[in-house]
């Protein structure tokens, strides 16, 4: 489940309610997004307040019990790799081994400029972070982390190659079933060419229930039968985890979380036994 950690309706109490609702419904993973400088290109869709993910997840770890906690996705170029290695390791330790590190290269040019990071180098910087984090966790006892899965986002060939080379799972966001089915074929070819194991498949999909079926849609959107069908297909394609994202795109939604909670409860009622 992707929980909004931003927007006009978000505050500590609302985040607490989200966490307790998601865990109480039986979901096993809670993830949040990442932005640092809420520049105009970010604020248009993800306005302040925006709770920094490591800070928010550390707090949520203390008020939850067993649910895993993760980032979907941490924007790799925004932080020094050793800082990420330490924060991730500490959060994993403090939460009892419940952390999942989802990483992406980022998209907001104005935010990159505000942080003094070269947008054109974001792919290279993401690769460097992943290599440095893994090296620190493996070779430096001061960064001992336990077993933290790394999910690599990215829809491009370069992103998929990064997942094959440096990730434990590929984490595409909000695509159609046809697109993901075709992309998995590309991912398999990349893994074969790289002579590496195929990473796990852990997509994030939209969650938007409609009264009637939809024709032109992405995965997770439409009638409950369509959404359940998407989840069944994703399982058949080998998905080890599927993150549901109920944020449709209007920041005012953060003031009405009950709509998302009802959708989550409906999905669990139809598929909870699986």
Secondary structure, DSSP 8 states (H G I E B T S, - for coil): -B---BSTT--HHHHHHHHHHHHHHT--EEEE---SS--HHHHTTS-S-B--HHHHHHHHHHH-SS-EEEES-EEGGGS-HHHHHHHHHHHHHHTTS-EEEEEE----HHHHHHTT--GGGHHHHHHHHHHHHHHHHHH-GGG---S-EEEE--SSHHHHHHHHHH-SEE--BS--HHHHHHHHHHHHHHHHHHT----EE--EEE-EE-SS--SS--TTEESHHHHHHHHHHHHHTTBS--EEE---S-GGGGG-HHHHHHHHHHHHHHHTT-
